[in-house]
Amino acid sequence: MVEGGIVRREAYQDRPTRYAYALTEAGLELVPVIGRV
């Protein structure tokens, strides 16, 4: 989903590397669609 532009990944810690994930604008546009499924 990161490569598809739906989710963005941001490193917030080194050693061990940890990532936070958040929806992009495109991902937010999908929320109503997913909610109907």
DRENVO-313641 format. One record per atom (N, C-alpha, C): residue in one letter; x, y, z. Coordinates in steps of 0.1 Angstrom, whole numbers, plus 5000, padded with zeros to 4 digits. Example, Ala and Ser with C-alpha at 12.3 -4.5 7.8 and 13.67 -1.06 7.14 Angstrom:
2
A513249435078/A512349555078/A513249675078/S512849785071/S513749895071/S512950005079/
***
This chain:
37
M500849885000/M500050005000/M500950135000/V502150115006/V503050235005/V503350264991/E503750164983/E504150174969/E502950224961/G501750194965/G500550234958/G500150374961/G500750434971/G500450574975/G499250584984/I498850474990/I497650474999/I498050515013/V499250465017/V499850475030/V501250535029/R501550615039/R502950665039/R503650605051/R504950585050/R505750525061/R506750625065/E506850645078/E507850745083/E508650675095/A509950675094/A510750625105/A510650715117/Y510450665128/Y510450755140/Y511450705151/Q512150595148/Q513150555158/Q514250475150/D515450495155/D516550415149/D516950305160/R517450205156/R518050095164/R517150055175/P516149975173/P515749915160/P514950025153/T515050015140/T514250105132/T512750075133/R511950175137/R510550155138/R509850265129/Y508650225124/Y507950305114/Y506550335119/A506150455116/A504750495118/A504050495104/Y502850455103/Y502150445091/Y500950535092/A500650615081/A499450705081/A498850705067/L497650725066/L496950735053/L497350865046/T497550855033/T497850965024/T496451025020/E496451135013/E495151195008/E494451085000/A495151014992/A494450914984/A493850804993/G494550765003/G494050665013/G492850715020/L492850845024/L491650905030/L490450905021/E490650915009/E489550914999/E488850774998/L489650675002/L489050535002/L488350495014/V488350575025/V487750545037/V486250515035/P485450605028/P484050575027/P483750445019/V484650415009/V484450295001/V484650175009/I485750175017/I486050055025/I484950045036/G484450155041/G483350145051/G482150075046/R481950075033/R480750015027/R480849865025/V482149825025/V482349675022/V482049595034/
***
